[in-house]
């Protein structure tokens, strides 16, 4: 789809759909994504954000449906990451804007990416406003949502918040609005996006939400730079972010594991039995088939993480090392945890996993279960007991 969509009077979506992307530096985007840009027709015609470099033609195509690119007066860069600014050099060439608005850190990042001293930068401090004619744009710095340079642009009279990475989803659709797609699926994409991109910045996002609430911005529409626009009840996604920033968990455990000859997988099943016997929901995530980014979506609202790996060459299996490195970087908090795994002769994996869980400041409540070769009745009983132990700790937290 390469058509512009008028989302409000004289405000147009002019982005690009990327149906084929399947990996976003480690995050599996099995349903593609979109790079959203927005064009406002006013006395000063203004483009908010651009797209990833290979999609510059799609962006220009959409712009042409609304105006000649050379008629654009202002360009706003809300975020410098190349999925939103990669096409900037060519777009700057095509439109030659009078001004390029960005945050103070945005200017620094643009210079460090594109090395163009000659662009007409206008640095806009947080809270500052510009007039487009009938409209006012207010800028709000949103550091680390998702980079230090990030900011929001708020179209005051239209009550439209252009929110850059915040409130986005990686989901390519021809529909443009949240009320045109199934709400449950949309929220699942939004949760995965938060868990895999924004989770480490939860503290800052919580402060940002409080700041926006204090400013009492009237919001009719939230326009992120990825995925669907929140038109129907847009504040539902702000409420979801409020819960995710506080890392509110459910009575749920994630059992994430990798296995060589199914001994560790059998142990995982017995642990799941123990959790079920105590009435705690469990999600089995087998790293041989489940992607690390889907595991993180489940971890986000789980109260416990139980990680298991066989020992291979005095180490944990590589997929578990990958998983724990990824998880550690995303900084999930307030988790109860334990480790388990099978081994042939040395058996380091449980100790190594436990150490990493402790480094993540998880509450490791059980020394874990390490079993040699193929688990028998007594070993599996220990696994069931581990599951019950975790379940009791989960329930004790409410
Ligand atoms: Fe969608 Fe941080 O870029």
Boltz pocket constraint, residues with backbone or C-beta under 6 A from the ligand:
constraints:
  - pocket:
      binder: B
      contacts: [[A, 79], [A, 81], [A, 83], [A, 84], [A, 146], [A, 147], [A, 165], [A, 225], [A, 226]]
      max_distance: 6.0
